[in-house]
Amino acid sequence: MLLAWPTLMPFALYPSHGRLFTLMIFTIGIVIMRSLGCLINDFFDQDVDAKVLRTQYRPLAAKTISLQVTGLIAATLLLCALTLWLQLNIKTQVIAIIAFLMSMSYPLMKRLVALPQVFLGLTFSMGYLMATAELGVNLNYSILIGYLFWAYWIFAYDTLYARADYADDIHLNIHSSAVFFGNRILPITYYMYAILILLMVVLKWVFQLGSIYLLGCTACSLMLFTSLQNLDLSSRECWTNAFLRHQWIGGIYLFSILSDRLLYL
């Protein structure tokens, strides 16, 4: 769902551009690429995951699945992804190749850069650019702003996710935005979401959205700050719960865009 919302946003913004077949390709592609991304991430992180409380029971970390079976699953997913890729136009295919390479590189970022969540945000948002290109929309400044908006949203919610592993990441010397922010993360999180809400308002003008969109933004804002009220530096679970709420917040946000567009068709 978290990968779906940025990828499906162009279909909500430009409902008259798409076809059902195109929507089906991207919907199936979301499931396949999210599955493949998880598999690649778990393969690179299997030794680290075994030492982290939250991830110690993942199949590769717990040795409940062999590398041979893992390779077979990966090959099957790649074949399915290739089949979908061949249905796309050339511009979308090029963006998809870049997105694939970024997805394969992300697990290494946690070992190389201080803020791997920045790279994750840029990677997770590539579906937005792919869908925009496939719908025949010019990749202008407004599309770029939308892409950066989703990249920032993903950076923000994955910072919450990373905080749940804070103690383990410190011990294992794994980089994350949560480690980077340290004990300043509570006030920083409030500032991050204040900026996120401001960006929602900016997108109203960028994409010429109306009152229904603003109503949806208000609902999203209330859900964001309600989830932040229960954050506690000493608790892992509260950070995970705040992260998980984004699958629903993102859905409400996307629905508000689609509803606004359909009203004025």
Contacts in CASP RR format, 6 or more apart in sequence:
PFRMAT RR
TARGET T0000
AUTHOR 0000-0000-0000
METHOD contacts of the structure
MODEL  1
MLLAWPTLMPFALYPSHGRLFTLMIFTIGIVIMRSLGCLINDFFDQDVDA
KVLRTQYRPLAAKTISLQVTGLIAATLLLCALTLWLQLNIKTQVIAIIAF
LMSMSYPLMKRLVALPQVFLGLTFSMGYLMATAELGVNLNYSILIGYLFW
AYWIFAYDTLYARADYADDIHLNIHSSAVFFGNRILPITYYMYAILILLM
VVLKWVFQLGSIYLLGCTACSLMLFTSLQNLDLSSRECWTNAFLRHQWIG
GIYLFSILSDRLLYL
1 247 0 8 1.000
1 250 0 8 1.000
1 251 0 8 1.000
2 124 0 8 1.000
2 154 0 8 1.000
2 157 0 8 1.000
2 246 0 8 1.000
2 247 0 8 1.000
3 30 0 8 1.000
3 33 0 8 1.000
3 34 0 8 1.000
3 124 0 8 1.000
3 127 0 8 1.000
4 27 0 8 1.000
4 30 0 8 1.000
5 150 0 8 1.000
5 250 0 8 1.000
5 251 0 8 1.000
5 253 0 8 1.000
5 254 0 8 1.000
6 124 0 8 1.000
6 125 0 8 1.000
6 127 0 8 1.000
6 128 0 8 1.000
6 150 0 8 1.000
6 153 0 8 1.000
6 154 0 8 1.000
7 26 0 8 1.000
7 30 0 8 1.000
7 127 0 8 1.000
7 128 0 8 1.000
7 130 0 8 1.000
7 131 0 8 1.000
8 23 0 8 1.000
8 26 0 8 1.000
8 27 0 8 1.000
8 30 0 8 1.000
8 131 0 8 1.000
8 254 0 8 1.000
9 128 0 8 1.000
9 131 0 8 1.000
9 146 0 8 1.000
9 150 0 8 1.000
9 254 0 8 1.000
9 257 0 8 1.000
10 17 0 8 1.000
10 128 0 8 1.000
10 131 0 8 1.000
10 132 0 8 1.000
10 135 0 8 1.000
10 137 0 8 1.000
11 18 0 8 1.000
11 23 0 8 1.000
11 26 0 8 1.000
11 131 0 8 1.000
11 135 0 8 1.000
11 258 0 8 1.000
12 254 0 8 1.000
12 255 0 8 1.000
12 257 0 8 1.000
12 258 0 8 1.000
12 261 0 8 1.000
13 207 0 8 1.000
13 257 0 8 1.000
13 261 0 8 1.000
14 135 0 8 1.000
14 137 0 8 1.000
14 261 0 8 1.000
15 258 0 8 1.000
15 261 0 8 1.000
15 262 0 8 1.000
15 265 0 8 1.000
16 265 0 8 1.000
17 135 0 8 1.000
17 136 0 8 1.000
17 137 0 8 1.000
18 135 0 8 1.000
22 134 0 8 1.000
22 135 0 8 1.000
25 84 0 8 1.000
25 87 0 8 1.000
25 88 0 8 1.000
26 127 0 8 1.000
26 130 0 8 1.000
26 131 0 8 1.000
26 134 0 8 1.000
28 80 0 8 1.000
28 84 0 8 1.000
29 81 0 8 1.000
29 84 0 8 1.000
32 77 0 8 1.000
32 80 0 8 1.000
32 81 0 8 1.000
32 84 0 8 1.000
33 81 0 8 1.000
33 99 0 8 1.000
33 100 0 8 1.000
33 103 0 8 1.000
35 77 0 8 1.000
36 74 0 8 1.000
36 77 0 8 1.000
36 78 0 8 1.000
36 81 0 8 1.000
36 103 0 8 1.000
37 103 0 8 1.000
39 70 0 8 1.000
39 73 0 8 1.000
39 74 0 8 1.000
39 77 0 8 1.000
40 74 0 8 1.000
40 103 0 8 1.000
40 104 0 8 1.000
40 107 0 8 1.000
41 106 0 8 1.000
41 107 0 8 1.000
42 49 0 8 1.000
42 58 0 8 1.000
42 59 0 8 1.000
42 60 0 8 1.000
42 61 0 8 1.000
43 60 0 8 1.000
43 70 0 8 1.000
43 107 0 8 1.000
44 107 0 8 1.000
44 108 0 8 1.000
45 55 0 8 1.000
45 61 0 8 1.000
45 107 0 8 1.000
45 110 0 8 1.000
46 58 0 8 1.000
46 60 0 8 1.000
46 61 0 8 1.000
47 61 0 8 1.000
48 55 0 8 1.000
48 172 0 8 1.000
48 174 0 8 1.000
49 55 0 8 1.000
49 56 0 8 1.000
49 58 0 8 1.000
49 60 0 8 1.000
49 61 0 8 1.000
50 56 0 8 1.000
50 61 0 8 1.000
50 62 0 8 1.000
51 168 0 8 1.000
51 171 0 8 1.000
51 172 0 8 1.000
52 165 0 8 1.000
52 168 0 8 1.000
52 169 0 8 1.000
52 172 0 8 1.000
53 165 0 8 1.000
53 168 0 8 1.000
53 236 0 8 1.000
54 164 0 8 1.000
54 165 0 8 1.000
54 168 0 8 1.000
54 236 0 8 1.000
54 240 0 8 1.000
55 61 0 8 1.000
55 165 0 8 1.000
56 62 0 8 1.000
59 65 0 8 1.000
60 70 0 8 1.000
81 100 0 8 1.000
85 93 0 8 1.000
85 96 0 8 1.000
88 96 0 8 1.000
88 130 0 8 1.000
88 134 0 8 1.000
89 133 0 8 1.000
89 134 0 8 1.000
89 136 0 8 1.000
91 133 0 8 1.000
92 130 0 8 1.000
92 133 0 8 1.000
92 134 0 8 1.000
95 126 0 8 1.000
95 127 0 8 1.000
95 129 0 8 1.000
95 130 0 8 1.000
95 133 0 8 1.000
96 126 0 8 1.000
96 130 0 8 1.000
98 126 0 8 1.000
99 123 0 8 1.000
99 126 0 8 1.000
99 127 0 8 1.000
99 129 0 8 1.000
99 130 0 8 1.000
102 119 0 8 1.000
102 122 0 8 1.000
102 123 0 8 1.000
102 126 0 8 1.000
103 123 0 8 1.000
105 119 0 8 1.000
106 116 0 8 1.000
106 119 0 8 1.000
106 120 0 8 1.000
106 123 0 8 1.000
109 116 0 8 1.000
109 119 0 8 1.000
109 120 0 8 1.000
109 175 0 8 1.000
110 116 0 8 1.000
110 174 0 8 1.000
110 175 0 8 1.000
110 176 0 8 1.000
111 174 0 8 1.000
111 175 0 8 1.000
112 175 0 8 1.000
113 119 0 8 1.000
113 175 0 8 1.000
114 175 0 8 1.000
114 180 0 8 1.000
115 155 0 8 1.000
115 175 0 8 1.000
115 176 0 8 1.000
115 177 0 8 1.000
115 180 0 8 1.000
116 175 0 8 1.000
116 176 0 8 1.000
116 177 0 8 1.000
117 154 0 8 1.000
117 155 0 8 1.000
117 158 0 8 1.000
117 159 0 8 1.000
117 162 0 8 1.000
117 176 0 8 1.000
117 177 0 8 1.000
118 151 0 8 1.000
118 155 0 8 1.000
118 177 0 8 1.000
120 154 0 8 1.000
120 155 0 8 1.000
120 158 0 8 1.000
121 150 0 8 1.000
121 151 0 8 1.000
121 152 0 8 1.000
121 154 0 8 1.000
121 155 0 8 1.000
121 158 0 8 1.000
122 151 0 8 1.000
124 150 0 8 1.000
124 151 0 8 1.000
124 154 0 8 1.000
125 147 0 8 1.000
125 148 0 8 1.000
125 150 0 8 1.000
125 151 0 8 1.000
125 154 0 8 1.000
128 146 0 8 1.000
128 147 0 8 1.000
128 150 0 8 1.000
129 139 0 8 1.000
129 143 0 8 1.000
129 147 0 8 1.000
132 139 0 8 1.000
132 143 0 8 1.000
133 139 0 8 1.000
137 143 0 8 1.000
142 206 0 8 1.000
142 207 0 8 1.000
145 202 0 8 1.000
145 203 0 8 1.000
145 206 0 8 1.000
146 203 0 8 1.000
146 206 0 8 1.000
149 199 0 8 1.000
149 200 0 8 1.000
149 202 0 8 1.000
149 203 0 8 1.000
152 195 0 8 1.000
152 196 0 8 1.000
152 199 0 8 1.000
153 196 0 8 1.000
153 246 0 8 1.000
155 177 0 8 1.000
156 189 0 8 1.000
156 192 0 8 1.000
156 193 0 8 1.000
156 196 0 8 1.000
157 243 0 8 1.000
157 246 0 8 1.000
158 177 0 8 1.000
158 243 0 8 1.000
159 176 0 8 1.000
159 177 0 8 1.000
159 178 0 8 1.000
159 181 0 8 1.000
159 185 0 8 1.000
159 189 0 8 1.000
159 192 0 8 1.000
160 178 0 8 1.000
160 189 0 8 1.000
160 239 0 8 1.000
160 240 0 8 1.000
160 242 0 8 1.000
160 243 0 8 1.000
161 239 0 8 1.000
161 240 0 8 1.000
161 243 0 8 1.000
162 169 0 8 1.000
162 176 0 8 1.000
162 177 0 8 1.000
162 178 0 8 1.000
162 179 0 8 1.000
163 178 0 8 1.000
163 185 0 8 1.000
163 236 0 8 1.000
163 239 0 8 1.000
164 236 0 8 1.000
164 237 0 8 1.000
164 239 0 8 1.000
164 240 0 8 1.000
164 243 0 8 1.000
165 174 0 8 1.000
165 176 0 8 1.000
165 178 0 8 1.000
165 236 0 8 1.000
166 176 0 8 1.000
166 178 0 8 1.000
166 179 0 8 1.000
166 182 0 8 1.000
168 174 0 8 1.000
169 175 0 8 1.000
169 176 0 8 1.000
169 178 0 8 1.000
169 179 0 8 1.000
170 179 0 8 1.000
178 185 0 8 1.000
181 188 0 8 1.000
183 233 0 8 1.000
185 233 0 8 1.000
186 231 0 8 1.000
186 233 0 8 1.000
189 228 0 8 1.000
189 231 0 8 1.000
190 228 0 8 1.000
193 224 0 8 1.000
193 225 0 8 1.000
193 228 0 8 1.000
196 224 0 8 1.000
197 217 0 8 1.000
197 220 0 8 1.000
197 221 0 8 1.000
197 224 0 8 1.000
200 217 0 8 1.000
200 220 0 8 1.000
200 221 0 8 1.000
200 253 0 8 1.000
201 214 0 8 1.000
201 217 0 8 1.000
203 209 0 8 1.000
204 210 0 8 1.000
204 213 0 8 1.000
204 214 0 8 1.000
204 217 0 8 1.000
207 257 0 8 1.000
209 257 0 8 1.000
209 260 0 8 1.000
209 261 0 8 1.000
210 260 0 8 1.000
210 264 0 8 1.000
211 260 0 8 1.000
212 256 0 8 1.000
212 259 0 8 1.000
212 260 0 8 1.000
212 263 0 8 1.000
213 256 0 8 1.000
213 257 0 8 1.000
213 259 0 8 1.000
213 260 0 8 1.000
215 256 0 8 1.000
216 252 0 8 1.000
216 253 0 8 1.000
216 255 0 8 1.000
216 256 0 8 1.000
217 253 0 8 1.000
217 256 0 8 1.000
219 252 0 8 1.000
219 256 0 8 1.000
220 249 0 8 1.000
220 250 0 8 1.000
220 252 0 8 1.000
220 253 0 8 1.000
220 256 0 8 1.000
223 245 0 8 1.000
223 248 0 8 1.000
223 249 0 8 1.000
223 252 0 8 1.000
224 249 0 8 1.000
227 241 0 8 1.000
227 242 0 8 1.000
227 245 0 8 1.000
228 242 0 8 1.000
230 238 0 8 1.000
230 241 0 8 1.000
230 242 0 8 1.000
231 238 0 8 1.000
231 239 0 8 1.000
231 242 0 8 1.000
232 238 0 8 1.000
END
